[in-house]
């Protein structure tokens, strides 16, 4: 499993979005990308984070960022999540866990003493050349966009 660090080239991504369209990270060359990993569609923390990005989406675009969310949910699940909360950005379906493994966010978790594998909520800020500029491991769901702005200030 990868342990990515600031300054590393972001691993290539090729996955289907909520519409079943093939999306590659390379499609965003020349743009800054907020690549955020979250555990599950329609759960409280993930919804809070997604809605924070939704509410700040236009200002993030104005600042030159594209927002891409990734979870192991299906395209259909993503479509429902997007429709329910009017999310304006791309969500990638990583059902085979390739992307979460490539980015090192597929980890052992522990809830109520039960161990299981899941996605660690993590945000990667990737520059126009595909290089990781920041990695946020302690994401503040309610203020995810502001966390990014504070790093870039």
C-alpha positions as CSV (number, residue, x, y, z in Angstrom):
1,X,0.0,0.0,0.0
2,X,1.2,3.5,-0.9
3,X,2.3,6.0,1.6
4,X,2.0,9.3,-0.3
5,X,3.7,12.5,0.8
6,X,3.6,16.1,-0.2
7,X,5.7,16.5,-3.4
8,X,4.9,13.1,-4.8
9,X,3.3,12.7,-8.2
10,X,-0.4,11.9,-7.6
11,X,-1.2,8.3,-8.7
12,X,-3.1,8.0,-12.0
13,X,-6.8,7.6,-11.6
14,X,-9.2,6.0,-14.1
15,X,-12.7,5.4,-12.8
16,X,-16.3,5.9,-13.7
17,X,-18.3,8.9,-12.4
18,X,-21.9,9.0,-11.3
19,X,-23.0,8.9,-15.0
20,X,-20.9,5.9,-15.9
21,X,-18.4,8.2,-17.8
22,X,-14.7,7.3,-17.6
23,X,-12.8,10.0,-15.8
24,X,-9.0,10.2,-15.5
25,X,-7.0,12.5,-13.2
26,X,-5.0,13.4,-16.4
27,X,-8.2,15.0,-17.7
28,X,-7.6,17.8,-15.2
29,X,-4.0,18.6,-16.1
30,X,-3.5,22.3,-15.9
31,X,-6.1,22.6,-13.1
32,X,-5.8,22.3,-9.3
33,X,-7.7,19.4,-7.9
34,X,-9.3,18.8,-4.5
35,X,-9.4,15.0,-4.4
36,X,-11.3,14.0,-1.4
37,X,-11.9,10.4,-0.1
38,X,-14.9,9.7,2.1
39,X,-16.2,6.4,3.6
40,X,-19.9,6.2,2.4
41,X,-22.6,8.1,0.5
42,X,-25.5,9.3,2.6
43,X,-23.9,9.0,6.0
44,X,-23.9,12.0,8.4
45,X,-20.2,12.9,8.3
46,X,-19.9,12.3,4.5
47,X,-23.0,14.3,3.8
48,X,-21.8,17.2,5.9
49,X,-18.4,17.2,4.1
50,X,-20.1,17.0,0.6
51,X,-22.5,19.7,1.4
52,X,-19.7,22.0,2.6
53,X,-17.9,21.5,-0.8
54,X,-21.3,22.1,-2.5
55,X,-21.9,25.3,-0.6
56,X,-18.4,26.6,-1.4
57,X,-18.1,25.1,-4.9
58,X,-18.4,28.3,-6.9
59,X,-15.7,30.1,-4.9
60,X,-13.4,27.0,-5.1
61,X,-13.9,27.0,-8.9
62,X,-13.1,30.8,-8.9
63,X,-9.9,30.0,-7.1
64,X,-9.0,27.5,-9.8
65,X,-9.9,24.2,-8.1
66,X,-11.9,21.2,-9.4
67,X,-13.5,19.1,-6.7
68,X,-13.6,15.3,-7.1
69,X,-15.0,12.9,-4.4
70,X,-14.1,9.2,-4.2
71,X,-15.7,6.4,-2.3
72,X,-16.2,2.7,-2.8
73,X,-19.9,3.2,-3.5
74,X,-21.4,2.4,-6.9
75,X,-22.3,4.8,-9.6
76,X,-26.0,4.4,-8.8
77,X,-25.3,5.2,-5.1
78,X,-23.4,8.3,-6.2
79,X,-26.2,9.4,-8.5
80,X,-28.7,9.2,-5.6
81,X,-26.4,11.0,-3.2
82,X,-25.8,13.8,-5.8
83,X,-29.5,14.1,-6.6
84,X,-30.6,14.2,-2.9
85,X,-28.1,16.9,-1.9
86,X,-27.7,18.7,-5.3
87,X,-23.9,18.1,-5.4
88,X,-22.4,20.0,-8.4
89,X,-19.1,18.0,-8.6
90,X,-17.9,14.6,-9.8
91,X,-18.0,11.5,-7.6
92,X,-15.9,8.6,-8.7
93,X,-17.0,5.0,-8.0
94,X,-14.1,2.9,-6.7
95,X,-15.9,-0.3,-6.1
96,X,-12.7,-2.5,-6.7
97,X,-10.8,-0.3,-4.2
98,X,-8.0,0.4,-6.6
99,X,-7.9,4.2,-6.0
100,X,-8.2,4.0,-2.2
101,X,-5.3,1.5,-2.2
102,X,-3.2,3.6,-4.6
103,X,-3.7,6.6,-2.4
104,X,-3.1,4.7,0.8
105,X,-6.5,5.5,2.4
106,X,-7.9,1.9,2.5
107,X,-7.1,1.2,6.2
108,X,-8.1,-0.9,9.1
109,X,-10.7,0.8,11.2
110,X,-12.1,0.0,14.6
111,X,-15.7,0.7,15.7
112,X,-17.0,-0.5,19.1
113,X,-14.1,-3.0,19.2
114,X,-14.9,-4.4,15.8
115,X,-12.1,-4.2,13.3
116,X,-12.9,-3.8,9.6
117,X,-11.4,-2.3,6.4
118,X,-12.6,1.1,5.3
119,X,-11.7,4.4,3.7
120,X,-9.9,6.9,5.8
121,X,-11.4,10.4,5.3
122,X,-8.5,12.2,3.6
123,X,-8.2,15.1,1.2
124,X,-5.4,15.6,-1.3
125,X,-4.7,19.0,-2.9
126,X,-3.0,18.3,-6.3
127,X,-1.5,21.1,-8.4
128,X,-1.7,21.8,-12.1
129,X,1.1,19.4,-12.8
130,X,-0.3,16.5,-10.9
131,X,1.9,16.9,-7.8
132,X,0.5,16.6,-4.3
133,X,0.7,19.9,-2.5
134,X,-1.1,19.1,0.7
135,X,-2.6,16.0,2.4
136,X,-5.3,16.6,5.0
137,X,-5.7,13.6,7.3
138,X,-7.8,15.2,10.0
139,X,-10.7,16.6,7.9
140,X,-13.1,19.0,9.5
141,X,-16.3,17.9,7.8
142,X,-18.2,21.1,8.5
143,X,-15.3,23.3,7.4
144,X,-13.6,21.2,4.7
145,X,-13.4,24.1,2.2
146,X,-12.0,26.5,4.8
147,X,-9.4,24.0,5.8
148,X,-8.2,24.0,2.2
149,X,-8.3,27.8,2.0
150,X,-6.2,28.1,5.2
151,X,-3.5,25.8,3.8
152,X,-3.3,27.8,0.5
153,X,-3.2,31.2,2.2
